[in-house]
Amino acid sequence: MTTSEFPIVGIGASAGGIEAFHGFFERMPADSGMAFVLILHLPPDRKSMLKGILTRWTSMPVIDVSERTQIRPDHIYLPPPHALVTVSDGHLSVDRPADELERVFRPIDALFGSLASGLRERAVGIVLSGTGTDGALGLKAIKECGGLTMAQGIDGSAPAYGEMPAGAIATGAVDVVTPLEKMPEYLVRLKGGLPLPLAADDGADEMNAMRLEICDILRRRLGHDFSDYRSQTFLRRVARRMQVTDAASTADYIATLKANPDEVTCLFRDLLIRVTSFFRDQDAFASLAQRVIPNLFEGKTAGDLVKVWVPGCATGEEAYSLAMLLREYLDSDAAAPKVQLFATDIDEAAITTARQGHYPKALLDGLSEQRRNRFFSFS
């Protein structure tokens, strides 16, 4: 069995994580057909007691992982403290972070990013109790690849430390915000894969009519027209929201949209999830490179200073995209002026991520190989 045939659930936590894992696994069926990889932030010199604790709460085998290990469904995998764990070709790989990466050590993001790249719709990312923002960008990567994302909510068993779930929620990339008690029921729905937006015997005309009806609801409620959105991507996002809301059919989901304005907003956010990706609008960035930037530097000399401002930079992808264009243009100017690029956002968690400039590899898929090699270093 390969990883494409069963979901892999990555779960990240730090402070308060032991209690959160307890609440999750005492309710999670042992025969779900999924594999679970747990990341708990611990100091590198601290021995983890998690395996002995977990075996009290679940009958699933709990496996310590210190080397490349094949992943099997209905198993729980525990890497050592302070390790970078990634998933590829049905195996877990465990590495120690390089010295230069210690300052931006984000093992949950690394795991989630590898799940996104390797499993796409079969990837699941869950952020539980903890401090900091590790996991937020990784959830965004999973979301962009069509996987399911969850964060511990404040109803029911609220997180002992809410900073990490709050940082994930702030990205807008979390499908389900729910207490621990309800997480297993959402995961059980994954056993059959994504629901089809329409039955197999529905014709293209009926499919298009339902798609346009959903577009009309979005336009009337939010003023945005998605009728020209790529149909395949649009229906995949609808399928994910059907799974989250437990809608049995597209007609049921349309009824939910009509009755629940909050669900309209959730679908809208799903459709816009790539809004902060690198070079997200190729035509716009091509226009910047060919027309705007040359005019910006016209007549400038080495003694001049050019300032550029990116407002609402979110997690920084657009600001760094613009920086790449500026650097590439300046390469051809022997008397280039000095350049300062400012990027601002009201979301403190997002701006912290932008300052660090550390992104899961899955978020770099849209970049050319030349830019990936020049502007990024890989761990």
C-alpha positions in Angstrom: 0.0 0.0 0.0 1.4 3.4 -0.9 0.7 6.8 0.8 -1.6 7.8 -2.1 -4.0 5.2 -0.9 -4.5 6.3 2.7 -4.4 9.7 4.5 -1.4 10.7 6.6 -2.3 13.0 9.5 0.4 15.3 10.8 -0.3 16.7 14.3 1.8 19.5 15.8 1.8 20.9 19.3 4.1 22.4 21.9 3.1 23.7 25.4 0.0 21.8 26.5 0.6 19.3 23.8 0.5 16.2 26.0 -3.0 17.0 27.3 -4.1 17.8 23.7 -2.8 14.4 22.4 -4.7 12.7 25.2 -8.0 14.3 24.3 -7.5 13.5 20.6 -6.4 9.9 20.8 -8.8 8.6 23.4 -11.5 9.4 20.9 -9.8 8.5 17.7 -10.7 5.0 16.3 -7.8 2.6 16.1 -9.0 1.3 12.7 -9.4 4.6 10.8 -7.1 3.5 8.0 -4.9 6.6 8.6 -1.3 7.0 9.8 -0.4 9.7 12.4 2.9 11.6 12.7 3.2 13.6 15.9 5.5 16.6 16.4 5.9 17.9 20.0 8.3 20.8 20.5 10.8 19.7 23.1 14.4 20.9 24.0 17.0 18.7 22.1 18.4 17.4 25.4 15.1 16.3 26.8 13.9 12.7 26.6 10.4 12.3 25.3 8.0 10.2 27.4 5.2 10.5 24.9 5.3 6.9 23.7 4.6 5.4 27.1 1.9 7.9 27.7 0.2 7.4 24.3 0.0 3.6 24.7 -2.4 4.2 27.6 -4.9 6.0 25.3 -4.8 4.1 22.1 -4.4 0.5 20.9 -2.7 1.7 17.7 1.0 0.7 17.6 3.2 3.7 18.6 6.5 3.7 16.8 9.7 5.7 17.7 11.3 6.9 14.5 15.0 7.7 14.3 15.8 6.7 10.7 14.0 6.2 7.4 10.8 4.3 8.2 7.9 3.0 6.0 4.6 4.4 7.0 1.6 2.1 7.6 -2.0 2.9 8.3 -3.4 2.6 11.8 0.1 3.4 13.3 1.4 6.4 15.2 4.9 7.7 14.5 7.0 9.7 17.0 10.3 11.4 15.9 12.9 12.3 18.4 12.9 15.8 20.0 14.3 18.6 17.9 14.3 16.7 14.6 13.2 17.6 11.1 10.8 15.0 9.8 9.5 14.8 6.2 7.4 12.3 4.3 8.2 11.1 0.8 7.6 7.8 -1.2 5.7 6.3 1.7 8.5 6.8 4.2 9.4 9.1 7.1 12.9 10.6 7.0 14.5 12.1 10.1 17.2 14.8 10.0 18.8 17.2 12.5 18.5 20.9 11.6 21.6 22.6 10.3 23.2 25.1 12.6 22.1 28.0 10.5 18.5 26.9 10.7 18.3 26.8 14.5 16.9 30.3 14.7 14.0 29.5 12.4 13.5 25.9 13.5 10.0 25.0 12.4 9.6 21.2 12.4 5.8 21.3 12.1 5.9 23.4 9.0 8.5 21.1 7.5 6.4 18.0 8.1 3.2 19.7 6.8 5.0 21.0 3.7 6.2 17.5 2.8 2.7 16.1 3.3 1.3 18.7 1.0 3.8 18.0 -1.8 3.6 14.2 -1.5 0.0 13.5 -0.7 -2.1 16.5 -2.0 -5.7 15.7 -1.1 -4.7 12.9 1.2 -2.7 15.2 3.5 -4.1 16.3 6.8 -2.6 18.9 9.1 -3.7 19.6 12.7 -2.4 22.2 15.0 -3.1 21.8 18.7 -2.1 23.7 21.9 1.2 25.5 21.8 3.1 28.8 21.7 4.6 30.4 18.6 3.4 30.1 15.0 5.0 26.9 13.8 2.5 25.0 11.7 0.7 28.0 10.3 2.5 28.1 6.9 2.5 24.3 6.7 -1.3 24.3 7.0 -1.4 26.8 4.2 0.7 24.5 2.0 -1.7 21.6 2.8 -4.7 23.8 2.1 -3.3 24.9 -1.3 -2.7 21.3 -2.3 -6.3 20.3 -1.5 -5.7 18.6 1.9 -7.7 19.0 5.1 -6.5 21.4 7.8 -7.7 21.7 11.4 -6.9 23.7 14.5 -8.0 23.3 18.1 -10.8 25.6 19.0 -11.8 27.3 22.2 -15.1 25.5 22.6 -15.1 22.3 24.6 -11.5 21.2 25.4 -9.8 24.6 24.7 -6.0 24.6 24.1 -4.0 25.3 27.3 -1.9 27.6 25.2 -3.8 29.2 22.3 -1.1 31.1 20.4 -0.2 28.3 18.0 -3.8 27.5 16.9 -4.6 31.2 16.7 -1.6 31.8 14.4 -2.8 29.0 12.1 -6.4 30.3 12.1 -5.1 33.8 11.3 -3.8 32.6 7.9 -7.3 31.8 6.8 -6.1 28.3 5.8 -7.9 26.3 8.4 -10.8 24.2 7.2 -12.1 23.2 10.6 -11.7 25.0 14.0 -13.1 22.6 16.6 -12.5 21.2 20.0 -10.5 18.0 20.4 -13.7 16.0 21.1 -15.0 16.6 17.5 -11.8 16.2 15.5 -12.0 12.4 15.1 -15.5 12.6 13.5 -14.1 14.9 10.8 -11.2 12.6 10.1 -13.4 9.5 9.8 -15.1 11.2 6.8 -11.8 10.9 5.0 -12.1 7.2 4.6 -14.0 7.4 1.4 -11.9 10.3 0.0 -13.2 13.6 -1.2 -17.0 13.6 -2.0 -17.8 14.1 -5.7 -19.5 17.5 -6.3 -21.9 15.6 -8.6 -22.9 12.0 -9.1 -21.2 10.1 -11.9 -24.3 10.1 -14.1 -24.8 13.8 -13.9 -24.3 15.4 -17.2 -21.9 18.3 -18.0 -24.9 20.7 -18.4 -26.2 19.9 -14.9 -22.7 20.2 -13.4 -22.2 23.6 -15.0 -25.7 24.7 -13.8 -24.9 23.8 -10.2 -21.5 25.5 -10.5 -23.0 28.7 -11.8 -25.6 28.5 -9.0 -22.9 28.5 -6.4 -21.1 31.3 -8.2 -24.3 33.3 -8.1 -24.6 32.8 -4.4 -21.0 34.1 -4.0 -21.7 37.1 -6.2 -24.9 38.1 -4.5 -23.6 37.6 -0.9 -20.0 38.9 -1.3 -19.9 40.8 -4.6 -17.3 38.5 -6.3 -17.8 36.7 -9.6 -16.2 33.3 -9.8 -18.0 32.2 -13.0 -14.7 32.3 -14.9 -12.7 30.4 -12.2 -11.1 27.2 -13.4 -13.9 24.6 -13.2 -11.8 21.7 -11.9 -10.2 23.8 -9.1 -13.6 25.3 -8.3 -15.3 21.9 -7.9 -12.4 20.6 -5.9 -12.8 23.4 -3.4 -16.5 22.7 -3.3 -15.8 19.1 -2.6 -13.6 19.9 0.3 -16.2 22.2 1.8 -18.8 19.4 1.3 -16.6 17.1 3.3 -16.1 19.6 6.1 -19.9 20.4 6.3 -20.9 16.7 5.9 -23.1 17.6 2.9 -24.3 14.4 1.2 -24.8 16.0 -2.3 -24.1 19.2 -4.1 -27.8 20.1 -3.8 -27.5 19.8 0.0 -24.4 22.0 0.0 -26.1 24.6 -2.1 -28.9 24.6 0.5 -26.3 25.1 3.2 -24.8 28.0 1.4 -28.2 29.6 1.1 -29.0 29.2 4.8 -25.6 29.9 6.3 -23.7 33.1 5.3 -20.7 31.9 7.3 -20.3 29.0 5.0 -20.3 31.3 1.9 -17.4 33.1 3.5 -15.6 29.9 4.2 -15.9 28.8 0.5 -14.8 32.2 -0.6 -11.7 32.0 1.5 -11.0 28.5 0.1 -11.2 29.8 -3.5 -8.8 32.7 -2.7 -6.3 30.6 -0.7 -3.5 31.2 -3.2 -3.8 35.0 -2.9 -0.4 35.4 -1.2 1.6 32.8 -3.2 4.9 33.7 -4.9 4.2 35.5 -8.3 0.6 34.7 -7.9 -0.5 36.8 -10.9 2.0 36.1 -13.6 0.6 38.8 -16.0 0.8 41.5 -13.3 4.4 40.6 -12.3 5.4 40.5 -16.0 4.0 44.0 -16.4 5.9 45.2 -13.3 9.1 43.7 -14.7 8.7 45.1 -18.2 7.0 48.4 -17.7 6.9 49.7 -14.1 10.3 48.8 -12.7 12.3 50.2 -15.7 10.4 53.5 -15.3 11.0 53.5 -11.6 14.8 53.5 -12.1 14.9 55.8 -15.1 17.4 58.6 -14.6 18.5 57.2 -11.2 22.2 56.9 -10.4 24.3 55.2 -7.7 23.8 58.2 -5.4 20.0 57.9 -5.5 17.7 55.9 -3.2 14.5 54.2 -4.4 11.9 53.2 -1.8 9.2 50.6 -2.5 6.3 49.8 -0.2 4.2 46.7 -0.1 1.1 47.2 2.1 -0.9 44.3 3.4 2.0 41.9 2.8 0.5 39.0 4.8 3.1 36.2 5.1 5.5 37.9 2.7 5.3 36.0 -0.6 4.3 39.0 -2.7 6.9 41.3 -1.1 9.7 38.7 -1.7 8.5 38.2 -5.3 8.8 42.0 -5.9 12.3 41.9 -4.3 13.3 39.2 -6.7 12.2 41.3 -9.7 14.1 44.3 -8.4 17.2 42.3 -7.8 17.1 40.8 -11.3 16.6 44.3 -12.9 19.5 45.8 -10.9 21.8 43.0 -12.1 21.9 44.7 -15.5 22.5 48.3 -14.1 26.2 49.0 -13.4 25.3 52.3 -11.6 22.3 51.0 -9.7 20.8 53.2 -7.0 20.3 51.9 -3.5 16.9 50.2 -2.9 14.8 49.9 0.2 11.7 47.6 0.2 9.2 48.0 3.0 6.4 45.5 3.7 3.7 46.0 6.3 0.7 44.2 7.6 -1.6 44.6 10.6 -1.4 40.8 11.4 1.5 40.4 13.8 1.7 36.6 13.3 1.8 37.0 9.5 4.4 39.7 9.6 6.6 37.6 11.9 6.5 34.8 9.3 7.3 37.3 6.6 10.3 38.6 8.5 11.7 35.1 8.9 11.4 34.3 5.2 11.2 30.5 6.0 8.6 28.7 3.8 7.7 25.0 3.2 8.9 23.7 -0.1 5.3 23.1 -1.3 4.8 26.9 -1.4 7.7 27.3 -3.9 6.1 25.1 -6.6 5.2 28.1 -8.8 8.8 29.5 -8.9 11.2 28.8 -11.7 14.1 26.5 -11.0 16.5 29.5 -11.6 14.8 31.6 -8.9 14.5 28.7 -6.5 18.2 28.1 -6.7 19.2 31.7 -6.6 17.0 33.2 -3.9 16.4 30.2 -1.5 18.4 27.8 0.5 17.0 24.4 1.3 17.2 22.3 4.5 
